[in-house]
Amino acid sequence: MSAIRLLVLGAVRMHGRAHGYQVRNDLEYWGA
């Protein structure tokens, strides 16, 4: 799961902090 979190965090940086909230919701949806 750690590797997935790293990939997600990298994506968040690329998209910007503004999308951090949406990504967080996605993590909850995935059950992370």
N, C-alpha and C positions, 0 to 999 in steps of 0.2 A: 504493500500500500504506500510505503514511503516514496517509491519511484513515481507513482501516480501523482502524489501530492507535489513532488518537485516539478513535474511536467505542468501541473495546473498552475503552480506559483509562477513558473516561467511565462505561461500564457497570460496570466494576469498582468505581469509587468509589461508585456508587449501591447496588451490592449489598454492598459492604464488603470490607475486606482479607481476610476469612476466605475469600471466594470467589476470591481472587487465584490460588490454586493451581489450581483447576478451570479458570479462564479461561486460565491459562498452558498447560494441557494442550490446551485447545481450539485455541489458537494453533498449537501444534505439529501438531495434527491438520489444520488448514487449510494448514499449510506456511508459516506466516508467520515 
